[in-house]
Amino acid sequence: MTSSALVPSTPEACGERIAEVSRNTAETRISVRVNLDGTGVAHLHTGIGFFDHMLDQIARHGLIDMDVDCDGDLHIDGHHTVEDVGITLGQAFARAVGDKKGIRRYGHAYVPLDEALSRVVVDFSGRPGLHLHIPFTAASIGGFDTQLTYEFFQGFVNHAGVTVHIDNLKGINAHHQCETVFKAFARALRAALERDPRAAGVIPSTKGSL
């Protein structure tokens, strides 16, 4: 049984795009708050240290204030926690971005970390799609199963309604590979969500809706 609650926000009142979402299942209990016009402040408690470190990259490099609190069934493994945080975070982004009027819509970034290099391209298209290629050199990083990287992004794109292309182009150290992916994702999000002063109030699509 799953329940999700979208907490109304009033971004118009403060000029900020803010949303809160809670999601409770038999496997996880999650609350998320995002401010897309923040300064990169994050409060993260998922029970998986490396995953918190990756979420912090999204906040810091995306200039997104983010609170994530998850009580998951980590006695089994990290799968439900990571996937469900992706789902809930995606719901929060969809709520906060609203009708997408005035945003740039597209964003991309290349981010290096020593020997590793990753590229991420984002489109707030309204159509969920994930294309991910990360040839991880290790199965786990600090107790974080590297396979769960896919599960996080799949949950996010499905519920945020975005298309995301992720490619780790180079890398030997799995920590570096993963961190460049999350940093590039953050930078691409920041570019896509930025308000375009030349298109204020305009939906960035010839269809007139996204």
C-alpha positions in Angstrom: 0.0 0.0 0.0 1.4 3.4 -1.0 0.2 6.9 -0.1 1.6 10.1 -1.4 0.7 13.6 -0.3 1.5 16.8 -2.1 1.7 19.7 0.4 0.4 22.9 -1.3 3.0 25.6 -1.7 2.7 29.2 -2.7 5.8 30.1 -4.8 4.1 33.1 -6.2 4.0 34.7 -2.8 7.8 34.7 -2.4 9.1 34.4 -5.9 10.4 30.9 -5.2 9.5 27.5 -6.5 8.9 25.3 -3.5 7.2 22.0 -2.9 6.9 19.4 -0.1 6.0 15.7 -0.7 5.5 12.8 1.7 5.4 9.2 0.6 4.7 6.3 2.9 4.7 2.6 2.0 5.3 -0.6 3.9 9.0 -0.3 2.8 9.8 3.4 3.3 8.5 6.5 4.9 9.8 9.6 3.2 9.4 13.4 3.4 11.0 15.7 0.9 11.1 19.5 0.6 12.8 21.4 -2.3 13.3 25.0 -3.1 14.4 25.3 -6.8 15.6 28.9 -6.2 17.7 28.1 -3.1 21.4 28.4 -2.3 22.3 24.7 -2.1 21.5 24.0 1.6 20.7 20.4 2.3 19.5 18.3 5.2 19.7 14.7 4.3 18.9 11.6 6.3 18.5 8.4 4.2 20.5 6.0 6.4 23.0 5.5 3.5 26.0 7.7 3.9 27.3 7.7 0.3 23.8 8.3 -1.0 23.4 11.3 1.2 26.7 12.5 -0.2 25.4 12.2 -3.7 22.1 14.0 -2.9 24.2 16.8 -1.4 25.9 17.2 -4.8 22.5 17.8 -6.4 21.7 20.5 -3.8 25.1 22.2 -3.7 25.8 22.3 -7.5 22.2 22.8 -8.5 21.7 25.6 -6.0 18.6 23.7 -4.8 17.7 23.7 -1.1 16.7 20.2 -0.3 15.4 18.3 2.8 15.2 14.6 2.5 14.2 12.3 5.4 13.8 8.6 4.8 13.1 5.7 7.2 13.6 2.7 5.0 14.0 -1.1 5.3 17.8 -1.0 5.3 17.8 -4.3 7.2 17.0 -5.8 3.8 19.2 -3.6 1.6 19.2 -0.1 0.2 17.1 -0.7 -2.9 13.7 0.5 -1.6 15.3 3.5 0.1 17.2 4.7 -3.0 14.4 4.1 -5.5 11.7 5.6 -3.4 13.7 8.7 -2.6 14.1 9.1 -6.4 10.4 8.8 -6.8 9.5 11.3 -4.1 12.2 13.8 -5.2 10.8 13.6 -8.7 7.3 14.3 -7.5 8.6 17.3 -5.6 10.4 18.7 -8.6 7.3 18.3 -10.8 5.2 20.1 -8.2 7.8 22.9 -7.7 8.5 23.6 -11.3 4.7 24.0 -12.0 3.7 24.8 -15.6 7.3 25.5 -16.7 6.6 29.0 -18.0 9.7 31.0 -18.5 12.3 28.2 -17.8 15.1 27.4 -20.2 13.8 23.7 -20.3 17.1 22.2 -21.5 20.4 21.9 -19.7 23.6 20.0 -20.1 26.9 19.7 -18.2 30.3 18.0 -18.4 31.9 17.5 -15.0 35.4 16.1 -14.3 36.8 14.7 -11.1 40.5 13.7 -11.5 40.5 10.8 -14.1 36.6 10.6 -14.3 34.4 12.6 -16.7 30.6 12.5 -17.0 28.1 14.3 -19.2 24.4 14.8 -18.4 21.7 16.3 -20.6 18.3 17.2 -19.2 15.0 18.1 -20.9 12.0 19.2 -18.8 9.8 17.8 -21.6 6.9 16.3 -19.6 8.0 12.9 -21.1 9.9 10.6 -18.8 12.9 9.0 -20.3 16.2 7.7 -18.9 19.2 6.8 -21.0 22.1 5.9 -18.7 25.5 4.4 -19.4 27.9 4.2 -16.4 30.5 1.4 -16.7 31.2 1.2 -12.9 34.5 -0.3 -12.0 33.2 -1.5 -8.6 30.0 -3.1 -7.4 29.7 -0.9 -4.3 31.0 2.4 -2.9 31.0 2.7 0.9 28.1 0.2 1.2 26.2 1.8 -1.7 25.3 -0.7 -4.4 26.3 1.0 -7.7 23.3 -0.7 -9.5 21.0 1.6 -7.4 22.2 4.6 -9.3 20.0 3.5 -12.1 17.1 2.9 -9.8 17.4 6.4 -8.3 17.4 8.2 -11.7 14.6 5.9 -13.1 12.4 6.8 -10.2 13.2 10.5 -10.6 12.6 10.8 -14.3 9.3 8.8 -14.1 7.8 11.2 -11.6 9.4 14.5 -12.5 8.4 14.0 -16.2 11.9 14.7 -17.6 14.2 13.2 -20.2 17.7 12.6 -18.9 20.8 11.3 -20.8 23.6 10.2 -18.5 27.0 9.1 -19.8 30.1 8.4 -17.7 32.8 9.0 -20.4 35.9 8.2 -18.5 36.7 6.8 -15.0 38.7 4.3 -13.1 37.6 5.1 -9.5 33.9 4.2 -8.9 33.5 7.0 -6.4 34.7 9.5 -8.9 32.5 8.0 -11.6 29.4 8.3 -9.5 30.2 11.8 -8.1 30.8 13.2 -11.6 27.4 11.9 -12.7 25.6 13.5 -9.8 27.4 16.8 -10.1 26.8 16.9 -13.8 23.1 16.1 -13.2 22.9 19.0 -10.7 24.6 21.4 -13.1 22.3 20.3 -15.9 19.2 20.8 -13.7 20.4 24.2 -12.7 20.7 25.3 -16.3 17.3 23.8 -17.4 15.4 25.3 -14.4 16.9 28.7 -14.8 14.4 31.4 -15.7 15.0 32.9 -19.1 14.4 36.7 -19.0 13.8 36.7 -22.8 11.0 34.2 -22.5 9.2 35.3 -19.3 5.8 33.8 -18.9 6.3 31.7 -22.1 6.1 27.9 -22.1 9.2 26.7 -24.0 7.5 24.5 -26.5 5.8 25.0 -29.9 3.0 22.9 -28.6 2.2 25.5 -26.0 2.3 23.0 -23.1 4.8 20.7 -21.5 
